[in-house]
Amino acid sequence: MRAEPGAPSQSNAICQSGNAEVPALSLGDAFYSDVRLGARFKPISGSEDQAGGLIFRVQDKNNYYILRANALENNVILFKYANGHRTSIKEASAKVARATWQELRVEATGNRLRGYLNGQLVIEATDDAYKSGGVGLWTKADSGDLL
């Protein structure tokens, strides 16, 4: 955590300050089947990635879904990690502003998965791999993100 003026959580934010392949933070041990999860994020640096995301229906460290927004690529992608391998389920072009707080939200109801950026539906897909699981926050590579 670090103090960050303008942070939506009373001036404090979680910050990725190092470089790792796929840093993730679990938000507890509870499992959810139908879930609505959202977080505000601010991409601030990174030459390889400026991506922040939400992980949901987490089975373990190698099996879960990710809704990810990337400021370098100006897109939002819904991914599935299965046995540690990432595959894209659906991708959408979207303006992901750098150095600006934005809201990323996912809704999972049954096999229907929806992704929102700043209140706008950008991705809608279905997938039957994971019916329930944990939730958390995700980032990638050298992203300097605040969550």
OpenMM code with the backbone's topology and positions (N, CA, C; nanometers):
from openmm import Vec3, app, unit

residues = "MET ARG ALA GLU PRO GLY ALA PRO SER GLN SER ASN ALA ILE CYS GLN SER GLY ASN ALA GLU VAL PRO ALA LEU SER LEU GLY ASP ALA PHE TYR SER ASP VAL ARG LEU GLY ALA ARG PHE LYS PRO ILE SER GLY SER GLU ASP GLN ALA GLY GLY LEU ILE PHE ARG VAL GLN ASP LYS ASN ASN TYR TYR ILE LEU ARG ALA ASN ALA LEU GLU ASN ASN VAL ILE LEU PHE LYS TYR ALA ASN GLY HIS ARG THR SER ILE LYS GLU ALA SER ALA LYS VAL ALA ARG ALA THR TRP GLN GLU LEU ARG VAL GLU ALA THR GLY ASN ARG LEU ARG GLY TYR LEU ASN GLY GLN LEU VAL ILE GLU ALA THR ASP ASP ALA TYR LYS SER GLY GLY VAL GLY LEU TRP THR LYS ALA ASP SER GLY ASP LEU LEU".split()
positions = [
    Vec3(0.0848, -0.1173, 0.0000),
    Vec3(0.0000, 0.0000, 0.0000),
    Vec3(0.0895, 0.1237, 0.0000),
    Vec3(0.0375, 0.2264, -0.0648),
    Vec3(0.1085, 0.3537, -0.0594),
    Vec3(0.0064, 0.4657, -0.0684),
    Vec3(0.0432, 0.5791, -0.0162),
    Vec3(-0.0426, 0.6962, -0.0246),
    Vec3(-0.0471, 0.7415, -0.1701),
    Vec3(-0.1655, 0.7705, -0.2179),
    Vec3(-0.1823, 0.8146, -0.3563),
    Vec3(-0.2951, 0.9170, -0.3607),
    Vec3(-0.2616, 1.0452, -0.3833),
    Vec3(-0.3664, 1.1466, -0.3916),
    Vec3(-0.4698, 1.1087, -0.4977),
    Vec3(-0.5951, 1.1250, -0.4630),
    Vec3(-0.7026, 1.0954, -0.5576),
    Vec3(-0.7438, 0.9498, -0.5620),
    Vec3(-0.6785, 0.8629, -0.4828),
    Vec3(-0.7143, 0.7210, -0.4814),
    Vec3(-0.8572, 0.7056, -0.4303),
    Vec3(-0.9329, 0.6140, -0.4885),
    Vec3(-1.0718, 0.5960, -0.4462),
    Vec3(-1.0853, 0.5347, -0.3070),
    Vec3(-0.9767, 0.4830, -0.2496),
    Vec3(-0.9824, 0.4186, -0.1184),
    Vec3(-0.9113, 0.5033, -0.0126),
    Vec3(-0.9607, 0.6223, 0.0108),
    Vec3(-0.9097, 0.7124, 0.1139),
    Vec3(-0.7598, 0.7366, 0.1042),
    Vec3(-0.7144, 0.7705, -0.0131),
    Vec3(-0.5753, 0.8094, -0.0398),
    Vec3(-0.4745, 0.6956, -0.0331),
    Vec3(-0.5194, 0.5711, -0.0239),
    Vec3(-0.4273, 0.4575, -0.0251),
    Vec3(-0.4555, 0.3706, -0.1462),
    Vec3(-0.3494, 0.3100, -0.2003),
    Vec3(-0.3647, 0.2228, -0.3163),
    Vec3(-0.2644, 0.1095, -0.3076),
    Vec3(-0.3009, -0.0049, -0.3629),
    Vec3(-0.2070, -0.1150, -0.3789),
    Vec3(-0.1267, -0.0836, -0.5038),
    Vec3(0.0046, -0.0978, -0.4957),
    Vec3(0.0899, -0.0612, -0.6083),
    Vec3(0.1838, -0.1752, -0.6427),
    Vec3(0.1896, -0.2096, -0.7712),
    Vec3(0.2924, -0.3034, -0.8165),
    Vec3(0.4193, -0.2237, -0.8351),
    Vec3(0.5207, -0.2561, -0.7575),
    Vec3(0.6447, -0.1791, -0.7649),
    Vec3(0.7609, -0.2603, -0.8206),
    Vec3(0.7408, -0.3885, -0.8462),
    Vec3(0.8466, -0.4725, -0.9007),
    Vec3(0.8044, -0.5311, -1.0338),
    Vec3(0.8860, -0.6204, -1.0846),
    Vec3(0.8582, -0.6848, -1.2120),
    Vec3(0.8374, -0.8337, -1.1873),
    Vec3(0.7232, -0.8844, -1.2298),
    Vec3(0.6929, -1.0269, -1.2161),
    Vec3(0.6066, -1.0672, -1.3349),
    Vec3(0.6046, -1.1957, -1.3653),
    Vec3(0.5279, -1.2393, -1.4826),
    Vec3(0.3787, -1.2098, -1.4679),
    Vec3(0.3168, -1.2600, -1.3630),
    Vec3(0.1733, -1.2342, -1.3411),
    Vec3(0.1430, -1.2207, -1.1921),
    Vec3(0.1725, -1.1041, -1.1326),
    Vec3(0.1413, -1.0844, -0.9917),
    Vec3(-0.0100, -1.0860, -0.9706),
    Vec3(-0.0527, -1.1552, -0.8673),
    Vec3(-0.1948, -1.1617, -0.8344),
    Vec3(-0.2108, -1.1541, -0.6834),
    Vec3(-0.3249, -1.1036, -0.6398),
    Vec3(-0.3548, -1.0882, -0.4990),
    Vec3(-0.4931, -1.1460, -0.4737),
    Vec3(-0.4998, -1.2496, -0.3921),
    Vec3(-0.6280, -1.3091, -0.3551),
    Vec3(-0.7001, -1.2166, -0.2583),
    Vec3(-0.8308, -1.2081, -0.2727),
    Vec3(-0.9103, -1.1248, -0.1828),
    Vec3(-0.9865, -1.2106, -0.0822),
    Vec3(-0.9255, -1.3195, -0.0379),
    Vec3(-0.9851, -1.4047, 0.0646),
    Vec3(-1.0036, -1.5466, 0.0166),
    Vec3(-1.0575, -1.6287, 0.1059),
    Vec3(-1.0730, -1.7707, 0.0785),
    Vec3(-1.2131, -1.8091, 0.0314),
    Vec3(-1.3068, -1.7174, 0.0318),
    Vec3(-1.4453, -1.7495, -0.0047),
    Vec3(-1.4566, -1.7854, -0.1523),
    Vec3(-1.5467, -1.8767, -0.1829),
    Vec3(-1.5780, -1.9145, -0.3205),
    Vec3(-1.7131, -1.8557, -0.3561),
    Vec3(-1.7245, -1.8067, -0.4785),
    Vec3(-1.8487, -1.7473, -0.5283),
    Vec3(-1.8834, -1.8135, -0.6612),
    Vec3(-2.0123, -1.8347, -0.6837),
    Vec3(-2.0532, -1.8850, -0.8155),
    Vec3(-2.0926, -1.7651, -0.9011),
    Vec3(-2.2029, -1.7011, -0.8710),
    Vec3(-2.2394, -1.5781, -0.9411),
    Vec3(-2.1751, -1.4627, -0.8655),
    Vec3(-2.1051, -1.3767, -0.9397),
    Vec3(-2.0290, -1.2711, -0.8731),
    Vec3(-2.0272, -1.1448, -0.9581),
    Vec3(-2.0247, -1.0323, -0.8919),
    Vec3(-1.9997, -0.9014, -0.9534),
    Vec3(-1.8819, -0.8430, -0.8774),
    Vec3(-1.7716, -0.8213, -0.9485),
    Vec3(-1.6469, -0.7764, -0.8877),
    Vec3(-1.5974, -0.6554, -0.9644),
    Vec3(-1.5578, -0.5517, -0.8927),
    Vec3(-1.5060, -0.4324, -0.9583),
    Vec3(-1.3935, -0.3706, -0.8788),
    Vec3(-1.3099, -0.2967, -0.9475),
    Vec3(-1.2011, -0.2230, -0.8834),
    Vec3(-1.1645, -0.1050, -0.9719),
    Vec3(-1.1143, -0.0019, -0.9072),
    Vec3(-1.0615, 0.1112, -0.9814),
    Vec3(-0.9112, 0.0896, -0.9934),
    Vec3(-0.8552, 0.1241, -1.1098),
    Vec3(-0.7122, 0.1063, -1.1333),
    Vec3(-0.6599, 0.2250, -1.2113),
    Vec3(-0.5290, 0.2429, -1.2030),
    Vec3(-0.4624, 0.3554, -1.2693),
    Vec3(-0.3302, 0.3066, -1.3267),
    Vec3(-0.3219, 0.2841, -1.4591),
    Vec3(-0.1948, 0.2439, -1.5195),
    Vec3(-0.0978, 0.3627, -1.5183),
    Vec3(0.0195, 0.3442, -1.4575),
    Vec3(0.1108, 0.4581, -1.4463),
    Vec3(0.2448, 0.4378, -1.5161),
    Vec3(0.2833, 0.3144, -1.5431),
    Vec3(0.4109, 0.2927, -1.6124),
    Vec3(0.4173, 0.1507, -1.6653),
    Vec3(0.5244, 0.1247, -1.7394),
    Vec3(0.5495, -0.0081, -1.7944),
    Vec3(0.5763, 0.0012, -1.9431),
    Vec3(0.6838, -0.0610, -1.9880),
    Vec3(0.7143, -0.0613, -2.1316),
    Vec3(0.6654, -0.1887, -2.1988),
    Vec3(0.6545, -0.2981, -2.1220),
    Vec3(0.6031, -0.4240, -2.1755),
    Vec3(0.4517, -0.4311, -2.1629),
    Vec3(0.3997, -0.3888, -2.0480),
    Vec3(0.2560, -0.3898, -2.0204),
    Vec3(0.2195, -0.2753, -1.9295),
    Vec3(0.0979, -0.2272, -1.9452),
    Vec3(0.0346, -0.1356, -1.8511),
    Vec3(-0.1055, -0.1906, -1.8295),
    Vec3(-0.1101, -0.3066, -1.7660),
    Vec3(-0.2336, -0.3826, -1.7561),
    Vec3(-0.2722, -0.4077, -1.6113),
    Vec3(-0.3989, -0.3940, -1.5835),
    Vec3(-0.4555, -0.4285, -1.4546),
    Vec3(-0.5761, -0.5163, -1.4778),
    Vec3(-0.6086, -0.5992, -1.3800),
    Vec3(-0.7215, -0.6875, -1.4029),
    Vec3(-0.7833, -0.7441, -1.2777),
    Vec3(-0.8902, -0.8173, -1.3019),
    Vec3(-0.9651, -0.8861, -1.1982),
    Vec3(-0.9572, -1.0350, -1.2254),
    Vec3(-0.9289, -1.1133, -1.1229),
    Vec3(-0.9347, -1.2575, -1.1381),
    Vec3(-1.0585, -1.3069, -1.0635),
    Vec3(-1.1233, -1.4068, -1.1215),
    Vec3(-1.2456, -1.4560, -1.0600),
    Vec3(-1.2637, -1.6032, -1.0937),
    Vec3(-1.3474, -1.6670, -1.0124),
    Vec3(-1.3656, -1.8121, -1.0194),
    Vec3(-1.2310, -1.8838, -1.0131),
    Vec3(-1.1477, -1.8335, -0.9238),
    Vec3(-1.0129, -1.8874, -0.9048),
    Vec3(-1.0222, -2.0238, -0.8363),
    Vec3(-0.9648, -2.1249, -0.9015),
    Vec3(-0.9570, -2.2592, -0.8449),
    Vec3(-0.8275, -2.2754, -0.7652),
    Vec3(-0.7204, -2.2274, -0.8238),
    Vec3(-0.5868, -2.2297, -0.7648),
    Vec3(-0.5003, -2.1359, -0.8482),
    Vec3(-0.3691, -2.1344, -0.8246),
    Vec3(-0.2820, -2.0385, -0.8936),
    Vec3(-0.2715, -2.0625, -1.0441),
    Vec3(-0.3176, -2.1758, -1.0934),
    Vec3(-0.3066, -2.2082, -1.2352),
    Vec3(-0.4389, -2.2155, -1.3108),
    Vec3(-0.5506, -2.1931, -1.2428),
    Vec3(-0.6821, -2.2121, -1.3044),
    Vec3(-0.7796, -2.1037, -1.2583),
    Vec3(-0.8140, -2.0107, -1.3501),
    Vec3(-0.9041, -1.9004, -1.3179),
    Vec3(-0.9339, -1.8196, -1.4440),
    Vec3(-1.0252, -1.7255, -1.4316),
    Vec3(-1.0541, -1.6285, -1.5375),
    Vec3(-0.9899, -1.4952, -1.5002),
    Vec3(-0.9581, -1.4162, -1.6026),
    Vec3(-0.9064, -1.2797, -1.5849),
    Vec3(-0.9828, -1.1869, -1.6788),
    Vec3(-1.0253, -1.0742, -1.6274),
    Vec3(-1.0694, -0.9636, -1.7124),
    Vec3(-0.9603, -0.8591, -1.6985),
    Vec3(-0.8948, -0.8257, -1.8097),
    Vec3(-0.7773, -0.7402, -1.8075),
    Vec3(-0.7932, -0.6222, -1.9030),
    Vec3(-0.7514, -0.5036, -1.8562),
    Vec3(-0.7484, -0.3826, -1.9395),
    Vec3(-0.6035, -0.3385, -1.9529),
    Vec3(-0.5625, -0.2991, -2.0763),
    Vec3(-0.4233, -0.2641, -2.1021),
    Vec3(-0.4158, -0.1284, -2.1725),
    Vec3(-0.3460, -0.0334, -2.1084),
    Vec3(-0.3329, 0.1014, -2.1641),
    Vec3(-0.2389, 0.1058, -2.2842),
    Vec3(-0.1400, 0.0167, -2.2916),
    Vec3(-0.0502, 0.0163, -2.4067),
    Vec3(-0.1191, -0.0364, -2.5324),
    Vec3(-0.2099, -0.1328, -2.5148),
    Vec3(-0.2779, -0.1945, -2.6287),
    Vec3(-0.4173, -0.1378, -2.6540),
    Vec3(-0.4673, -0.0554, -2.5615),
    Vec3(-0.6032, -0.0016, -2.5707),
    Vec3(-0.7047, -0.1123, -2.5986),
    Vec3(-0.7045, -0.2109, -2.5065),
    Vec3(-0.8019, -0.3179, -2.5194),
    Vec3(-0.8377, -0.3760, -2.3843),
    Vec3(-0.9445, -0.4523, -2.3858),
    Vec3(-0.9884, -0.5300, -2.2705),
    Vec3(-1.0016, -0.6728, -2.3209),
    Vec3(-0.9455, -0.7675, -2.2451),
    Vec3(-0.9495, -0.9075, -2.2865),
    Vec3(-0.9975, -0.9935, -2.1701),
    Vec3(-1.0830, -1.0885, -2.2024),
    Vec3(-1.1240, -1.1917, -2.1089),
    Vec3(-1.0403, -1.3146, -2.1389),
    Vec3(-0.9621, -1.3575, -2.0395),
    Vec3(-0.8747, -1.4731, -2.0541),
    Vec3(-0.9213, -1.5862, -1.9628),
    Vec3(-0.8798, -1.7063, -1.9996),
    Vec3(-0.8933, -1.8220, -1.9114),
    Vec3(-0.7541, -1.8807, -1.8912),
    Vec3(-0.7163, -1.8980, -1.7648),
    Vec3(-0.5959, -1.9736, -1.7322),
    Vec3(-0.6406, -2.1151, -1.7009),
    Vec3(-0.5836, -2.2129, -1.7698),
    Vec3(-0.6120, -2.3539, -1.7450),
    Vec3(-0.4791, -2.4269, -1.7396),
    Vec3(-0.4524, -2.4895, -1.6291),
    Vec3(-0.3252, -2.5590, -1.6074),
    Vec3(-0.2054, -2.4676, -1.6321),
    Vec3(-0.2195, -2.3403, -1.5943),
    Vec3(-0.1110, -2.2447, -1.6065),
    Vec3(-0.0922, -2.1846, -1.7439),
    Vec3(-0.1791, -2.2192, -1.8397),
    Vec3(-0.1689, -2.1657, -1.9757),
    Vec3(-0.2844, -2.0705, -2.0024),
    Vec3(-0.2521, -1.9540, -2.0544),
    Vec3(-0.3513, -1.8503, -2.0796),
    Vec3(-0.4044, -1.8583, -2.2223),
    Vec3(-0.5369, -1.8536, -2.2360),
    Vec3(-0.6000, -1.8447, -2.3676),
    Vec3(-0.7018, -1.7311, -2.3639),
    Vec3(-0.7161, -1.6645, -2.4757),
    Vec3(-0.8118, -1.5550, -2.4879),
    Vec3(-0.9504, -1.6114, -2.5186),
    Vec3(-1.0492, -1.5654, -2.4448),
    Vec3(-1.1881, -1.6013, -2.4725),
    Vec3(-1.2501, -1.4973, -2.5643),
    Vec3(-1.2276, -1.3697, -2.5315),
    Vec3(-1.2818, -1.2616, -2.6137),
    Vec3(-1.2017, -1.1343, -2.5892),
    Vec3(-1.1896, -1.0524, -2.6941),
    Vec3(-1.1129, -0.9280, -2.6882),
    Vec3(-1.1953, -0.8151, -2.7466),
    Vec3(-1.1773, -0.6947, -2.6903),
    Vec3(-1.2464, -0.5769, -2.7425),
    Vec3(-1.1529, -0.4566, -2.7375),
    Vec3(-1.1582, -0.3750, -2.8408),
    Vec3(-1.0853, -0.2483, -2.8391),
    Vec3(-1.1558, -0.1546, -2.7426),
    Vec3(-1.0769, -0.0827, -2.6634),
    Vec3(-1.1328, 0.0129, -2.5682),
    Vec3(-1.0229, 0.1112, -2.5297),
    Vec3(-1.0576, 0.2350, -2.5152),
    Vec3(-0.9615, 0.3367, -2.4734),
    Vec3(-0.9347, 0.3190, -2.3247),
    Vec3(-0.8127, 0.2751, -2.2932),
    Vec3(-0.7693, 0.2578, -2.1552),
    Vec3(-0.6676, 0.3684, -2.1294),
    Vec3(-0.7093, 0.4702, -2.0594),
    Vec3(-0.6272, 0.5898, -2.0409),
    Vec3(-0.5149, 0.5655, -1.9416),
    Vec3(-0.3979, 0.6166, -1.9738),
    Vec3(-0.2822, 0.6091, -1.8850),
    Vec3(-0.2923, 0.7212, -1.7817),
    Vec3(-0.2468, 0.6919, -1.6604),
    Vec3(-0.2389, 0.7893, -1.5506),
    Vec3(-0.3756, 0.8445, -1.5111),
    Vec3(-0.4792, 0.7652, -1.5298),
    Vec3(-0.6158, 0.8063, -1.4970),
    Vec3(-0.6858, 0.6925, -1.4241),
    Vec3(-0.7556, 0.7249, -1.3155),
    Vec3(-0.8339, 0.6234, -1.2457),
    Vec3(-0.9502, 0.5808, -1.3333),
    Vec3(-0.9680, 0.4493, -1.3456),
    Vec3(-1.0756, 0.3915, -1.4258),
    Vec3(-1.1369, 0.2759, -1.3489),
    Vec3(-1.2582, 0.2382, -1.3876),
    Vec3(-1.3232, 0.1254, -1.3222),
    Vec3(-1.3281, 0.0060, -1.4168),
    Vec3(-1.2851, -0.1083, -1.3664),
    Vec3(-1.2962, -0.2350, -1.4378),
    Vec3(-1.3916, -0.3210, -1.3556),
    Vec3(-1.4897, -0.3820, -1.4214),
    Vec3(-1.5886, -0.4631, -1.3507),
    Vec3(-1.6207, -0.5877, -1.4305),
    Vec3(-1.6386, -0.6984, -1.3607),
    Vec3(-1.6793, -0.8229, -1.4244),
    Vec3(-1.8047, -0.8739, -1.3548),
    Vec3(-1.8926, -0.9322, -1.4349),
    Vec3(-2.0106, -0.9997, -1.3823),
    Vec3(-2.0106, -1.1414, -1.4380),
    Vec3(-2.0189, -1.2386, -1.3488),
    Vec3(-2.0252, -1.3794, -1.3891),
    Vec3(-2.1551, -1.4367, -1.3327),
    Vec3(-2.2445, -1.4753, -1.4226),
    Vec3(-2.3725, -1.5344, -1.3858),
    Vec3(-2.3880, -1.6627, -1.4657),
    Vec3(-2.3873, -1.7759, -1.3952),
    Vec3(-2.3883, -1.9033, -1.4670),
    Vec3(-2.2655, -1.9098, -1.5555),
    Vec3(-2.2860, -1.9406, -1.6844),
    Vec3(-2.1717, -1.9455, -1.7762),
    Vec3(-2.1535, -1.8143, -1.8537),
    Vec3(-2.2360, -1.7144, -1.8240),
    Vec3(-2.2282, -1.5848, -1.8927),
    Vec3(-2.1316, -1.4921, -1.8197),
    Vec3(-2.0333, -1.4405, -1.8938),
    Vec3(-1.9292, -1.3538, -1.8398),
    Vec3(-1.9353, -1.2195, -1.9108),
    Vec3(-1.9425, -1.1127, -1.8334),
    Vec3(-1.9495, -0.9773, -1.8906),
    Vec3(-1.8406, -0.8908, -1.8305),
    Vec3(-1.7754, -0.8108, -1.9157),
    Vec3(-1.6709, -0.7209, -1.8711),
    Vec3(-1.7054, -0.5772, -1.9042),
    Vec3(-1.6824, -0.4883, -1.8086),
    Vec3(-1.7144, -0.3458, -1.8224),
    Vec3(-1.5899, -0.2620, -1.7974),
    Vec3(-1.5767, -0.1556, -1.8727),
    Vec3(-1.4736, -0.0548, -1.8494),
    Vec3(-1.5444, 0.0783, -1.8355),
    Vec3(-1.5281, 0.1416, -1.7207),
    Vec3(-1.5905, 0.2710, -1.6927),
    Vec3(-1.7407, 0.2679, -1.7179),
    Vec3(-1.8038, 0.1593, -1.6744),
    Vec3(-1.9489, 0.1468, -1.6836),
    Vec3(-2.0036, 0.1012, -1.8173),
    Vec3(-1.9172, 0.0864, -1.9168),
    Vec3(-1.9605, 0.0445, -2.0501),
    Vec3(-1.9324, -0.1041, -2.0711),
    Vec3(-2.0330, -0.1792, -2.1134),
    Vec3(-2.0139, -0.3199, -2.1461),
    Vec3(-1.9210, -0.3290, -2.2667),
    Vec3(-1.8072, -0.3980, -2.2520),
    Vec3(-1.7123, -0.4106, -2.3629),
    Vec3(-1.6929, -0.5556, -2.4063),
    Vec3(-1.7238, -0.6499, -2.3176),
    Vec3(-1.7069, -0.7916, -2.3505),
    Vec3(-1.8241, -0.8706, -2.2951),
    Vec3(-1.8743, -0.9610, -2.3767),
    Vec3(-1.9752, -1.0560, -2.3317),
    Vec3(-1.9432, -1.1897, -2.3963),
    Vec3(-1.9336, -1.2938, -2.3140),
    Vec3(-1.8975, -1.4264, -2.3632),
    Vec3(-1.9571, -1.5317, -2.2708),
    Vec3(-1.9489, -1.6568, -2.3148),
    Vec3(-1.9871, -1.7683, -2.2291),
    Vec3(-1.8710, -1.8663, -2.2220),
    Vec3(-1.8592, -1.9312, -2.1065),
    Vec3(-1.7585, -2.0346, -2.0884),
    Vec3(-1.8026, -2.1215, -1.9713),
    Vec3(-1.7811, -2.2519, -1.9828),
    Vec3(-1.8272, -2.3467, -1.8817),
    Vec3(-1.7156, -2.4067, -1.7967),
    Vec3(-1.5936, -2.3569, -1.8078),
    Vec3(-1.4803, -2.4210, -1.7403),
    Vec3(-1.4914, -2.4153, -1.5881),
    Vec3(-1.5184, -2.2972, -1.5324),
    Vec3(-1.5189, -2.2810, -1.3875),
    Vec3(-1.6552, -2.2294, -1.3439),
    Vec3(-1.7192, -2.3012, -1.2538),
    Vec3(-1.8543, -2.2667, -1.2084),
    Vec3(-1.8533, -2.1756, -1.0861),
    Vec3(-1.7459, -2.1812, -1.0084),
    Vec3(-1.7324, -2.0982, -0.8890),
    Vec3(-1.5840, -2.0881, -0.8552),
    Vec3(-1.5517, -1.9993, -0.7628),
    Vec3(-1.4125, -1.9856, -0.7216),
    Vec3(-1.3884, -1.8563, -0.6479),
    Vec3(-1.2642, -1.8330, -0.6156),
    Vec3(-1.2242, -1.7130, -0.5438),
    Vec3(-1.2127, -1.5926, -0.6353),
    Vec3(-1.1797, -1.4785, -0.5752),
    Vec3(-1.1646, -1.3536, -0.6500),
    Vec3(-1.0352, -1.2844, -0.6075),
    Vec3(-0.9870, -1.1943, -0.6948),
    Vec3(-0.8669, -1.1200, -0.6608),
    Vec3(-0.8321, -1.0145, -0.7637),
    Vec3(-0.7150, -0.9569, -0.7467),
    Vec3(-0.6623, -0.8536, -0.8352),
    Vec3(-0.5414, -0.9086, -0.9081),
    Vec3(-0.5161, -0.8579, -1.0273),
    Vec3(-0.4123, -0.9131, -1.1136),
    Vec3(-0.3436, -0.8004, -1.1897),
    Vec3(-0.2169, -0.8200, -1.2207),
    Vec3(-0.1442, -0.7296, -1.3084),
    Vec3(-0.0409, -0.8135, -1.3835),
    Vec3(0.0447, -0.7504, -1.4631),
    Vec3(0.1337, -0.8312, -1.5457),
    Vec3(0.2669, -0.7605, -1.5694),
    Vec3(0.3719, -0.8411, -1.5758),
    Vec3(0.5064, -0.8012, -1.6194),
    Vec3(0.5547, -0.6771, -1.5460),
    Vec3(0.5854, -0.5714, -1.6210),
    Vec3(0.6412, -0.4497, -1.5616),
    Vec3(0.5380, -0.3405, -1.5436),
    Vec3(0.4103, -0.3781, -1.5434),
    Vec3(0.3037, -0.2793, -1.5234),
    Vec3(0.3267, -0.2080, -1.3908),
    Vec3(0.3240, -0.0784, -1.3948),
    Vec3(0.3239, 0.0011, -1.2730),
    Vec3(0.1817, 0.0468, -1.2522),
    Vec3(0.1027, -0.0332, -1.1834),
    Vec3(-0.0390, -0.0051, -1.1660),
    Vec3(-0.0699, 0.0264, -1.0215),
    Vec3(-0.1713, 0.1072, -1.0040),
    Vec3(-0.2303, 0.1300, -0.8737),
    Vec3(-0.3692, 0.0691, -0.8768),
    Vec3(-0.4053, -0.0037, -0.7724),
    Vec3(-0.5370, -0.0664, -0.7617),
    Vec3(-0.6006, -0.0258, -0.6309),
] * unit.nanometer
topology = app.Topology()
chain = topology.addChain("A")
for resn in residues:
    res = topology.addResidue(resn, chain)
    for name in ("N", "CA", "C"):
        topology.addAtom(name, app.Element.getBySymbol(name[0]), res)
